[in-house]
Amino acid sequence: MGIQRDLGFLRRLAQRIFTPSRLRILLVDPDRVDARRLASALDREHITTIVSSAAEAFATLQTRIPSLVAAELSLPDASGLTLLTALRRHPGAQQIPFLILSQRTSLQDKIAAFQAGADDFLVKPVDPEVFAGHVRRLIYFRQLHPSSGS
């Protein structure tokens, strides 16, 4: 029984490593504990890179364009909206789904995020499975409608 369980684990691990469908997610959040908690729900399906500032996010975007960006609205060095605006101006990244995470609950913050081009807005604290569901939905929608802009 234990060997079969280990073989199943190895099979799933091999699928994770060698399956090309694993997408890259960029998670920008200064709260590393919360970011790891959210990323844990994505690890089974996607490769998640966690950074804690807009500067780190910009550096990461220079080396590899992710399939989705999830960013905290309040970053230590800039606003998540600044990151979103820059991403929407980048020719190779205009169609990337962008999810805003924030503890702010005001309607004005949500409107500003959507006007800047956000695809979704989640109020923190967010359950990791709810977060993963929103990520899946955004990626699925973008795959169905690749030419739809934000």
C-alpha positions as CSV (number, residue, x, y, z in Angstrom):
1,M,0.0,0.0,0.0
2,G,2.8,2.4,0.9
3,I,4.7,1.7,-2.3
4,Q,1.6,2.3,-4.4
5,R,1.1,5.6,-2.6
6,D,4.7,6.6,-3.2
7,L,4.4,5.7,-6.9
8,G,1.3,7.9,-7.2
9,F,3.2,10.7,-5.6
10,L,6.1,10.3,-8.0
11,R,3.7,10.1,-11.0
12,R,2.0,13.4,-9.9
13,L,5.4,15.0,-9.3
14,A,6.6,14.0,-12.7
15,Q,3.4,15.5,-14.3
16,R,4.0,18.7,-12.4
17,I,7.6,18.9,-13.5
18,F,7.2,17.8,-17.2
19,T,3.8,19.1,-18.1
20,P,4.2,22.2,-20.3
21,S,0.7,23.5,-19.3
22,R,1.9,24.8,-16.0
23,L,1.6,28.5,-16.2
24,R,3.7,31.1,-14.5
25,I,2.0,33.4,-11.9
26,L,3.7,36.5,-10.5
27,L,2.4,37.3,-7.0
28,V,3.4,40.8,-5.7
29,D,2.8,41.2,-2.0
30,P,4.9,42.7,0.7
31,D,3.4,40.3,3.2
32,R,5.5,37.2,2.5
33,V,3.5,34.9,4.9
34,D,0.2,35.8,3.2
35,A,1.8,35.5,-0.3
36,R,3.1,32.0,0.5
37,R,-0.3,31.0,1.8
38,L,-2.0,32.1,-1.4
39,A,0.7,30.6,-3.6
40,S,0.3,27.2,-1.8
41,A,-3.1,26.8,-3.5
42,L,-1.5,27.4,-6.9
43,D,1.6,25.2,-6.5
44,R,-0.3,22.1,-7.7
45,E,-1.2,23.7,-11.1
46,H,1.2,26.6,-11.7
47,I,4.7,27.9,-11.0
48,T,4.4,30.9,-8.7
49,T,7.1,33.6,-8.3
50,I,6.6,35.8,-5.2
51,V,8.1,39.2,-5.0
52,S,7.5,41.9,-2.4
53,S,7.8,45.2,-4.2
54,A,7.1,46.9,-7.5
55,A,10.8,47.2,-8.3
56,E,11.2,43.4,-7.9
57,A,8.1,42.9,-10.1
58,F,9.5,45.1,-12.8
59,A,12.8,43.2,-12.7
60,T,10.9,39.9,-12.9
61,L,8.8,41.2,-15.8
62,Q,12.0,42.1,-17.7
63,T,13.2,38.5,-17.7
64,R,10.0,36.5,-18.1
65,I,6.4,37.6,-18.9
66,P,4.0,35.6,-16.6
67,S,0.6,34.2,-17.5
68,L,-1.1,36.2,-14.7
69,V,-0.1,38.9,-12.2
70,A,-1.7,39.2,-8.8
71,A,-0.6,42.3,-6.9
72,E,-1.3,44.0,-3.6
73,L,-2.6,47.5,-4.1
74,S,-0.3,48.9,-1.4
75,L,3.3,48.1,-2.1
76,P,6.3,49.6,-0.2
77,D,7.7,51.4,-3.2
78,A,4.7,52.1,-5.5
79,S,1.0,51.4,-5.9
80,G,-0.2,48.2,-7.4
81,L,-2.0,50.5,-9.9
82,T,1.4,51.8,-11.0
83,L,2.5,48.3,-11.8
84,L,-0.8,47.6,-13.6
85,T,-0.5,50.7,-15.7
86,A,3.1,49.9,-16.7
87,L,2.1,46.3,-17.6
88,R,-0.8,47.5,-19.7
89,R,1.6,49.8,-21.7
90,H,4.1,46.9,-22.3
91,P,3.5,45.6,-25.8
92,G,4.1,42.0,-24.9
93,A,2.1,42.0,-21.7
94,Q,-1.1,43.9,-22.5
95,Q,-3.3,40.8,-22.4
96,I,-2.0,39.4,-19.2
97,P,-4.8,39.0,-16.6
98,F,-4.2,41.2,-13.6
99,L,-5.7,40.6,-10.2
100,I,-5.6,43.2,-7.5
101,L,-5.4,42.2,-3.8
102,S,-6.1,44.7,-1.1
103,Q,-7.3,45.2,2.4
104,R,-9.0,48.4,1.2
105,T,-12.7,47.9,0.7
106,S,-13.8,51.3,-0.7
107,L,-15.7,51.5,-3.9
108,Q,-13.3,54.2,-5.1
109,D,-10.3,51.8,-4.8
110,K,-12.2,49.2,-6.8
111,I,-13.3,51.6,-9.4
112,A,-9.7,53.0,-9.8
113,A,-8.4,49.4,-10.2
114,F,-10.9,48.5,-12.9
115,Q,-10.4,51.8,-14.7
116,A,-6.6,51.1,-14.7
117,G,-7.3,47.8,-16.4
118,A,-7.5,45.3,-13.5
119,D,-9.4,42.1,-14.4
120,D,-10.4,41.2,-10.8
121,F,-10.3,42.6,-7.3
122,L,-10.2,40.6,-4.1
123,V,-10.4,42.0,-0.6
124,K,-7.9,40.5,1.9
125,P,-7.8,38.3,3.8
126,V,-8.5,35.9,0.9
127,D,-9.0,32.2,1.3
128,P,-6.3,30.4,-0.8
129,E,-8.8,28.2,-2.5
130,V,-10.9,31.2,-3.5
131,F,-7.8,32.9,-4.8
132,A,-6.9,29.9,-6.8
133,G,-10.4,29.8,-8.2
134,H,-10.2,33.4,-9.4
135,V,-6.8,32.7,-10.9
136,R,-8.1,29.7,-12.8
137,R,-11.2,31.7,-14.0
138,L,-9.1,34.6,-15.3
139,I,-6.6,32.3,-17.1
140,Y,-9.5,30.3,-18.6
141,F,-11.3,33.4,-19.8
142,R,-8.1,34.8,-21.3
143,Q,-7.5,31.5,-23.1
144,L,-11.0,31.6,-24.5
145,H,-10.8,35.2,-25.5
146,P,-7.2,36.0,-26.1
147,S,-7.9,39.2,-28.0
148,S,-10.1,40.8,-25.4
149,G,-8.3,43.7,-23.8
150,S,-8.7,45.1,-20.3
